[in-house]
Amino acid sequence: MKDDRLLQLGQKIRYERMKRGLSQEALEELSSVSRRTISEIERGNADIRYTNLYQIAGAFNLPICELLNFKL
């Protein structure tokens, strides 16, 4: 069973990525997080590591706390 919080975080990351018109490959280049990992995170299939969260937030130029705000 998937953790709802992981699903929400994945949805938030996907939302922020799409809002910026980025593909998963483009986010990979900006964040140094592999496209496969990004895909797993967005689907809620991966328990995101802090370092990946930090890198993705940096690629979006957002504080981590903004990614953890699940209101879309």
N, C-alpha and C positions, 0 to 999 in steps of 0.2 A: 504494500500500500504506500502510495506517495505521500510525503509530508506536505500539507497545504501551504506551509510557509515557504518551502522550496519552490512550489508551483507559483506562488505569488511573486517571489523574487525573480524567477525566470520570466514571468510575464512582464514584470517591471523592466527588466533588462532588455527584453525584446521590444517593448514599447519605446524605450529611450533610443534604442538602435534604429528602429523604423522611423521615429520622429526626426532623426538626423539624416535619414536616407542612406544608411549604411548597410551593406551586406555583412554577413557573418565574416567573410574573408577580409573586408575592410576593417572591421572591428578587431580581427586577429592582428592585422598589421599595426593598428594603433595601440593595442593593449598588450601584445605579446602573449596572449592567451590563445591556445589553438582553436581553430574553427570547430573541431570536434567537441572540445570542452565547452565552448560557447553554446553549441547546439544542445548538448546534454543539460547544461544549466537552464537554458530557455525552456526546455521540455520538463524541467523539474526532476530529471533523472540523476542529477549529480549534487552531492553536498558540496557547495562551493567553498573553496579554501579562501582564507582571508586575503592572501596575496593576490589571488585572481580577482576577488571583489575589489581590492584596492586598485589593481591595474585597469579593470573595466571602468570603474568610477573615474579614474584619471583620464581615460580615453574620452569619456563624456564630459570632462571638465566639471564634474559634480563631486560634492562631498559624499562619502559612503553613506551617511545618514539619509541622504536624499534617495538613494537606491533602496533603502530599507523602509521608505515611506510608500506603502502599497496602494495608496489612493491614486487611481489613474484618472 
